[in-house]
Amino acid sequence: MERLLFFARRCGKAVLVILFVIAINFALIRAAPGDPATILAGESGAVDAGFVERVRKDYGLDRPLPVQLFTYMKQLLSFDLGNSYRENRPVKEIILEKLPATLLLTLSAFVFSIAVGVGLGIAAARRAGSALDALITAGSLVFFAMPLFWFGLLAIVLFSVKLGWLPPYGMSTVGADLEGWRAWLDTARHLLMPAATLGLFYVAVYTRVTRAAAMEVMDQDFVKTAHAKGVPESRIWRRHILRNAILPVITFVSLQAGHILGGSVLVETVFAWPGIGRLAFDALFQRDYNLLLAVFFVSSVMVVVFNLVADLLYSLADPRIELQK
């Protein structure tokens, strides 16, 4: 019951956070230079003032900003994200088409970064001061300092252009028309470089955090007592050190949720991955307000959900932590 009450309280706070983020994003996007009505009129070949005004009226852009915000909020309550100015169809359909690709990319990068980062951090902590520890620490610094887009371009040049091992762009082979496990394998080959590119930065972060946390836990009295009792080394690391060292990693996972979604914009653009990150990039240049707001809305919901899951994992990883209001 206590956990359910905690979950209900956090959901209520999450709704308020999302509403606040929606209002801020709406104001910032409307304050950005550029008029979608002018862009649409120019693309259609009609740039006279009368046509531009008709376009603004059709899309509600002639109303005061508070009225536009209120109308948009009412639409969100009915799960209506509006129509895309550019494609002239419901934004919900466009988001649902692109969202699975982004979820596949970000979740794959999350799993990859956490598994590899925690594993390398534990390996470095168990052999602190050794050549392996120095190699892992130096490697993590390199990946932490390297920009995502630069690493992605280098990966394309090496693994696609030079070696020909992996496809350079897209989510599937164009014209292959594969089915079943062949289609899954083809998608996995296309996913490998984008997921690794997006995840390697966070591998570096989780490696260093896990190493530092494990080194700190190793000096605790309960670990020394377990050694004195003759508990096997593997059990000490699994039951005592890792379980306590993982708590800072969970904190960083919740904090990095928004960053990894932001990083997906660069990665999806470099690898032409058909997700909402690349969709946001295109919508920004096209001044497609409704589509851009929808991407921000979905991203905000995903970040809030990640943070909520992290809070629950915190209490599961260490029962001594009480659920706070």
C-alpha positions in Angstrom: 0.0 0.0 0.0 2.9 2.4 0.8 4.4 1.7 -2.6 1.1 2.4 -4.3 0.6 5.7 -2.5 4.1 6.7 -3.4 3.4 5.8 -7.0 0.2 7.8 -7.0 1.9 10.9 -5.5 4.7 10.7 -8.0 2.2 10.4 -10.9 0.4 13.5 -9.7 3.7 15.5 -9.6 4.7 14.1 -13.0 1.5 15.5 -14.5 2.2 18.9 -13.1 5.8 18.8 -14.5 4.6 17.7 -17.9 2.1 20.6 -18.0 4.7 23.1 -17.0 7.1 21.8 -19.7 4.4 22.0 -22.3 3.8 25.6 -21.5 7.5 26.5 -21.6 8.0 24.7 -24.9 5.0 26.3 -26.4 6.2 29.8 -25.4 9.8 29.2 -26.6 8.8 27.7 -30.0 6.4 30.6 -30.7 9.1 33.1 -29.7 11.6 31.5 -32.2 12.1 33.5 -35.5 10.3 32.3 -38.6 6.6 32.0 -39.6 5.2 28.7 -40.7 2.5 30.4 -42.7 5.2 32.3 -44.8 7.1 29.1 -45.3 4.0 27.2 -46.4 3.0 30.0 -48.7 6.5 30.1 -50.3 6.5 26.4 -50.9 3.1 26.6 -52.6 4.3 29.4 -54.9 1.9 32.0 -53.4 3.6 34.6 -51.3 0.9 37.4 -51.4 -0.3 38.8 -48.0 -3.8 37.5 -48.5 -2.8 33.9 -48.9 -0.5 34.1 -45.9 -3.3 35.5 -43.8 -5.6 32.7 -44.9 -3.0 30.1 -43.9 -2.5 31.7 -40.5 -6.3 31.7 -39.9 -6.6 28.1 -41.0 -4.0 26.9 -38.5 -5.1 29.3 -35.7 -1.8 31.3 -35.9 -3.7 34.6 -36.0 -5.0 34.2 -32.4 -3.3 35.6 -29.3 -0.6 33.4 -27.8 -2.6 32.7 -24.6 -5.6 31.6 -26.6 -3.4 29.3 -28.8 -1.9 27.8 -25.6 -5.3 27.2 -24.0 -6.6 25.6 -27.2 -3.5 23.4 -27.4 -4.0 22.3 -23.8 -7.6 21.4 -24.4 -6.6 19.3 -27.4 -4.0 17.4 -25.3 -6.7 16.5 -22.7 -8.4 14.6 -25.5 -5.1 13.2 -26.8 -5.3 15.3 -29.9 -1.9 16.6 -30.9 -3.2 18.6 -33.9 -2.3 18.4 -37.5 1.1 18.8 -39.1 1.5 22.0 -41.1 3.9 20.4 -43.5 2.2 17.0 -44.1 -1.3 18.1 -43.5 -2.3 15.0 -41.5 -2.7 14.2 -37.7 0.5 14.6 -35.8 -0.5 11.5 -33.7 -0.1 9.3 -36.8 3.3 10.7 -37.6 4.5 10.2 -34.0 3.2 6.7 -33.8 5.0 5.8 -37.0 8.4 7.2 -35.8 8.2 6.4 -32.0 9.0 2.6 -32.2 12.3 3.4 -34.0 13.3 5.8 -31.3 12.3 3.5 -28.5 14.3 0.7 -30.1 17.3 2.9 -30.4 17.3 4.5 -27.0 16.4 1.3 -25.0 19.1 -0.6 -26.9 21.6 2.2 -26.0 20.4 2.2 -22.4 20.8 -1.6 -22.0 24.2 -1.6 -23.7 25.6 1.4 -21.7 24.4 0.0 -18.3 25.5 -3.5 -18.9 28.9 -2.6 -20.4 29.5 0.4 -18.1 28.7 -1.5 -14.8 30.7 -4.5 -16.0 33.8 -2.4 -16.8 33.4 -0.4 -13.6 33.3 -3.5 -11.4 36.3 -5.0 -13.4 38.3 -1.8 -12.8 37.4 -1.7 -9.1 38.4 -5.4 -8.5 41.8 -4.7 -10.1 42.4 -1.2 -8.9 45.8 0.1 -9.7 46.5 -2.5 -12.3 47.1 -2.1 -16.0 43.5 -3.2 -16.7 42.2 -0.5 -14.4 44.4 2.1 -16.2 43.2 0.9 -19.6 39.5 1.0 -18.7 39.9 4.5 -17.1 41.7 5.9 -20.1 39.2 4.4 -22.5 36.3 5.8 -20.6 37.8 9.3 -20.8 38.3 9.0 -24.5 34.7 8.0 -25.1 33.4 10.7 -22.7 35.4 13.4 -24.5 34.5 12.4 -28.1 31.3 14.1 -29.5 28.5 11.7 -30.5 28.3 12.9 -34.1 32.1 12.6 -34.6 32.2 9.0 -33.3 29.2 8.2 -35.5 30.9 9.5 -38.6 34.1 7.7 -37.8 32.2 4.4 -37.3 30.5 4.9 -40.7 33.9 5.4 -42.4 35.5 2.4 -40.7 32.8 -0.2 -40.5 30.7 0.7 -43.6 33.0 2.4 -46.1 36.4 0.7 -45.3 35.4 -2.8 -44.0 31.8 -3.1 -45.3 30.7 -5.0 -42.3 27.6 -2.9 -41.3 25.1 -0.7 -43.3 25.8 3.0 -43.0 22.3 4.4 -42.6 18.6 3.6 -42.3 16.7 1.0 -40.2 16.4 -1.7 -42.9 17.8 -2.5 -46.3 15.9 -0.6 -49.0 14.2 -2.9 -51.5 15.2 -6.1 -49.6 11.6 -7.0 -48.7 12.7 -9.3 -45.9 10.3 -11.2 -43.5 10.5 -13.1 -40.2 13.9 -13.6 -38.6 15.7 -12.2 -41.6 14.0 -8.9 -41.2 14.9 -8.9 -37.4 18.5 -9.7 -38.3 18.6 -6.9 -40.9 17.3 -4.4 -38.4 19.8 -5.6 -35.8 22.7 -5.0 -38.2 21.4 -1.4 -38.9 20.9 -0.8 -35.2 24.3 -1.9 -34.0 26.3 1.3 -34.9 23.6 3.9 -33.9 23.0 2.2 -30.5 26.7 1.8 -29.8 27.4 5.4 -30.8 24.6 6.7 -28.5 25.6 4.3 -25.7 29.4 4.7 -25.6 29.2 8.1 -24.0 27.1 6.7 -21.1 29.3 3.6 -20.9 32.1 6.0 -19.9 29.9 7.7 -17.3 28.6 4.5 -15.8 32.1 3.0 -15.7 33.6 5.7 -13.7 30.6 6.0 -11.4 30.5 2.3 -10.7 34.2 2.1 -10.1 34.1 5.0 -7.6 31.1 3.6 -5.8 32.5 0.1 -5.6 35.8 1.4 -4.3 34.0 3.2 -1.6 31.8 0.3 -0.6 34.9 -2.0 -0.5 36.1 -0.1 2.5 32.9 -0.4 4.5 32.8 -2.5 7.7 30.2 -4.9 6.5 32.4 -5.9 3.5 35.4 -6.4 5.8 33.2 -8.5 8.1 32.1 -10.7 5.2 35.8 -11.2 4.3 36.6 -12.1 7.9 33.8 -14.7 7.9 35.2 -16.4 4.9 32.4 -15.5 2.5 33.4 -16.4 -1.1 34.7 -13.4 -3.0 32.2 -13.7 -5.8 29.3 -13.7 -3.3 30.7 -10.6 -1.6 30.8 -8.7 -4.8 27.4 -9.9 -6.0 25.4 -9.6 -2.7 27.2 -6.7 -0.9 29.4 -4.5 -3.1 27.5 -4.5 -6.4 24.1 -4.1 -4.8 25.2 -0.9 -2.9 27.4 0.4 -5.7 24.5 0.3 -8.2 22.6 3.0 -6.4 24.6 5.9 -7.8 24.3 4.3 -11.3 20.4 4.3 -10.9 20.6 8.0 -10.0 22.6 8.8 -13.1 20.3 6.7 -15.3 17.3 8.8 -14.3 19.3 12.0 -14.8 20.7 10.9 -18.2 17.2 9.9 -19.6 16.7 13.4 -21.0 20.3 13.6 -22.3 20.0 10.3 -24.2 16.8 11.5 -25.9 18.6 14.7 -26.9 21.6 12.7 -28.2 19.2 10.6 -30.3 18.6 13.7 -32.4 22.2 13.8 -33.5 22.6 10.0 -33.9 19.4 9.6 -35.9 20.4 12.5 -38.1 23.9 11.0 -38.7 22.6 7.5 -39.4 19.4 8.5 -41.1 17.5 6.6 -38.4 13.7 7.1 -38.9 12.8 8.1 -35.3 11.3 11.2 -33.6 14.8 12.7 -33.0 15.3 13.1 -36.7 11.6 14.1 -37.0 12.2 16.9 -34.5 15.3 18.1 -36.5 13.2 18.3 -39.7 10.2 19.9 -38.0 12.5 22.6 -36.5 13.7 23.8 -39.9 10.2 23.5 -41.4 8.7 25.5 -38.5 6.1 22.7 -38.1 5.0 23.9 -34.6 2.5 21.2 -33.9 4.8 18.4 -34.9 7.7 19.9 -32.9 5.5 20.3 -29.8 4.3 16.7 -30.1 7.9 15.5 -30.1 8.7 17.6 -27.0 5.6 16.3 -25.3 6.4 12.6 -26.0 10.0 13.2 -24.9 8.9 14.8 -21.7 6.6 11.9 -20.9 9.4 9.4 -21.5 11.8 11.3 -19.3 9.3 11.5 -16.4 8.5 7.8 -16.8 12.3 7.0 -16.6 12.6 9.0 -13.4 9.6 7.3 -11.9 11.0 3.9 -12.7 14.4 4.9 -11.2 12.7 5.9 -7.9 11.1 2.5 -7.7 14.3 0.7 -8.6 16.0 2.6 -5.8 13.8 1.2 -3.2 14.0 -2.3 -4.7 17.8 -2.2 -4.8 18.1 -1.1 -1.2 15.1 -1.8 1.1 16.5 0.4 3.7 15.6 3.5 1.6 12.2 4.7 2.6 9.8 6.0 -0.1 9.6 9.7 0.4 6.5 11.9 -0.2 
